């Protein structure tokens, strides 16, 4: 599945504005815990073309394993391609991954509020150790990537958002951890 989304760092004032504007579109509120794994024979390092991720996610009663390929265009996020598999026993899955040599890399823990309309999924995330963010994801029909990104940005402007966060939670936490270890 191809995913096109924009991410913005926000403050409590923006959270209130978004909740007010989208109150009739609220679908869900949940806690998501993502555990990222690296394979034994390589690192999913960032390259100019993107990166790979293997993620185990628990969101409420939903549990899944995701392989995600993040695509960059000239070093900037373009879109991602995800393959998801539902999992019945997350603990056993993580044990199996570790038993065959995968290693836990980073855990991302967030409280998420989801709002949906015809063309967009808007989420407010409170990410442990990172703060508040809003993600605007295209949920309409497939189309031209650049045009869809423009539509997502236009939606963001409705909330007064102007500056795109060009790094996802995983990269932000990596940078934070690197600063701590320096």
Secondary structure per residue as TSV (DSSP state, phi and psi in degrees):
chain	resnum	aa	ss	phi	psi
A	1	X	-	360.0	129.3
A	2	X	E	-86.3	132.1
A	3	X	E	-122.7	124.4
A	4	X	-	-120.1	122.5
A	5	X	E	-151.3	158.4
A	6	X	E	-122.9	144.2
A	7	X	E	-120.3	139.8
A	8	X	E	-135.3	136.3
A	9	X	E	-78.1	134.2
A	10	X	-	-135.1	173.2
A	11	X	-	-120.5	178.2
A	12	X	H	-60.7	-33.4
A	13	X	H	-62.4	-43.4
A	14	X	H	-66.5	-39.5
A	15	X	H	-55.5	-46.9
A	16	X	H	-62.3	-41.8
A	17	X	H	-63.1	-44.8
A	18	X	H	-66.2	-46.0
A	19	X	H	-58.7	-41.1
A	20	X	H	-65.0	-45.9
A	21	X	H	-69.7	-31.5
A	22	X	H	-108.9	11.9
A	23	X	G	-54.0	-33.6
A	24	X	G	-80.1	-5.9
A	25	X	G	-107.9	3.5
A	26	X	E	-65.8	130.9
A	27	X	E	-108.4	-41.7
A	28	X	E	-160.3	154.2
A	29	X	E	-134.4	130.2
A	30	X	E	-155.0	169.0
A	31	X	E	-104.2	130.6
A	32	X	E	-116.9	132.0
A	33	X	E	-120.8	118.8
A	34	X	E	-110.5	126.1
A	35	X	E	-113.0	121.2
A	36	X	E	-95.5	138.3
A	37	X	E	-120.5	145.9
A	38	X	E	-111.0	141.7
A	39	X	-	-72.5	163.2
A	40	X	T	-70.8	-25.4
A	41	X	T	-103.1	-0.6
A	42	X	-	-162.8	163.8
A	43	X	-	-105.1	143.4
A	44	X	-	-83.9	62.6
A	45	X	-	-76.4	158.8
A	46	X	-	-76.0	133.1
A	47	X	B	-121.6	176.9
A	48	X	T	-63.1	-26.4
A	49	X	T	-90.2	-11.5
A	50	X	E	140.4	-152.7
A	51	X	E	-160.7	167.6
A	52	X	E	-116.0	152.8
A	53	X	E	-139.5	144.5
A	54	X	E	-121.8	117.8
A	55	X	E	-128.0	137.6
A	56	X	E	-108.2	122.2
A	57	X	E	-120.4	136.5
A	58	X	E	-120.7	123.0
A	59	X	E	-133.0	101.2
A	60	X	T	62.1	-127.1
A	61	X	T	-89.2	-8.1
A	62	X	E	-81.9	131.4
A	63	X	E	-131.3	134.6
A	64	X	E	-152.1	156.1
A	65	X	E	-108.0	132.0
A	66	X	E	-129.4	131.5
A	67	X	E	-102.3	125.9
A	68	X	E	-127.4	128.4
A	69	X	E	-111.0	113.8
A	70	X	E	-92.6	127.2
A	71	X	E	-104.8	128.3
A	72	X	E	-107.3	146.8
A	73	X	E	-117.8	109.8
A	74	X	T	56.5	42.0
A	75	X	T	84.0	-2.1
A	76	X	E	-114.3	142.1
A	77	X	E	-53.0	132.3
A	78	X	E	-112.2	-59.6
A	79	X	E	-166.2	178.4
A	80	X	E	-137.8	158.1
A	81	X	E	-119.4	125.9
A	82	X	E	-119.2	143.6
A	83	X	E	-125.5	119.0
A	84	X	E	-114.5	142.7
A	85	X	E	-131.0	126.7
A	86	X	E	-68.9	145.6
A	87	X	-	-128.4	137.7
A	88	X	S	-90.2	-31.7
A	89	X	-	-131.0	98.2
A	90	X	H	-68.5	-35.9
A	91	X	H	-64.3	-45.2
A	92	X	H	-64.6	-39.3
A	93	X	H	-59.4	-47.1
A	94	X	H	-65.4	-37.1
A	95	X	H	-62.3	-43.6
A	96	X	H	-62.3	-46.0
A	97	X	H	-57.4	-45.4
A	98	X	H	-68.1	-36.7
A	99	X	H	-63.6	-31.3
A	100	X	T	-94.4	10.3
A	101	X	T	107.1	-7.8
A	102	X	-	-68.5	149.0
A	103	X	E	-123.1	141.4
A	104	X	E	-64.4	135.6
A	105	X	E	-110.2	-62.4
A	106	X	E	-145.9	146.3
A	107	X	E	-113.2	131.6
A	108	X	E	-114.2	122.9
A	109	X	E	-118.4	121.7
A	110	X	E	-144.3	148.5
A	111	X	E	-94.3	129.8
A	112	X	E	-128.4	132.1
A	113	X	E	-111.4	130.7
A	114	X	E	-116.5	133.4
A	115	X	E	-126.0	134.4
A	116	X	E	-128.4	138.5
A	117	X	-	-130.9	-166.5
A	118	X	S	-56.3	-44.3
A	119	X	S	-113.8	-9.9
A	120	X	E	-134.1	146.9
A	121	X	E	-113.7	117.1
A	122	X	E	-110.4	126.8
A	123	X	E	-122.6	142.4
A	124	X	E	-106.4	121.6
A	125	X	E	-116.3	132.7
A	126	X	E	-109.5	101.7
A	127	X	E	-96.4	125.6
A	128	X	T	-56.4	130.3
A	129	X	T	72.3	1.4
A	130	X	T	-124.2	-34.1
A	131	X	E	108.0	-153.9
A	132	X	E	-95.7	138.9
A	133	X	E	-142.7	158.1
A	134	X	E	-126.0	138.0
A	135	X	E	-120.1	129.7
A	136	X	E	-116.1	112.9
A	137	X	E	-113.9	137.9
A	138	X	E	-73.0	128.7
A	139	X	-	-121.8	4.9
A	140	X	S	-81.6	-164.7
A	141	X	-	-69.2	153.4
A	142	X	-	-59.2	152.2
A	143	X	-	-171.8	-164.0
A	144	X	-	-65.8	126.7
A	145	X	H	-54.7	-48.5
A	146	X	H	-62.9	-41.4
A	147	X	H	-66.1	-40.1
A	148	X	H	-65.7	-41.7
A	149	X	H	-60.3	-39.1
A	150	X	H	-63.6	-40.8
A	151	X	H	-64.5	-40.7
A	152	X	H	-63.4	-41.2
A	153	X	H	-67.1	-38.5
A	154	X	H	-61.6	-40.8
A	155	X	H	-61.8	-42.8
A	156	X	H	-61.7	-38.0
A	157	X	H	-63.8	-25.2
A	158	X	T	-61.7	-24.6
A	159	X	T	-99.9	5.7
A	160	X	T	82.0	15.7
A	161	X	-	-87.6	136.6
A	162	X	-	-129.7	-32.6
A	163	X	-	-106.6	113.7
A	164	X	-	-73.4	136.2
A	165	X	-	-81.9	109.5
A	166	X	-	-84.1	3.6
A	167	X	S	-125.1	138.4
A	168	X	-	-80.4	178.4
A	169	X	H	-59.7	-39.7
A	170	X	H	-61.3	-48.1
A	171	X	H	-66.0	-38.5
A	172	X	H	-63.5	-42.1
A	173	X	H	-68.7	-36.2
A	174	X	H	-60.1	-46.9
A	175	X	H	-62.9	-41.7
A	176	X	H	-62.3	-44.8
A	177	X	H	-65.5	-36.8
A	178	X	H	-65.5	-37.8
A	179	X	H	-64.7	-39.4
A	180	X	H	-65.8	-36.6
A	181	X	H	-84.6	-8.4
A	182	X	-	-80.0	360.0
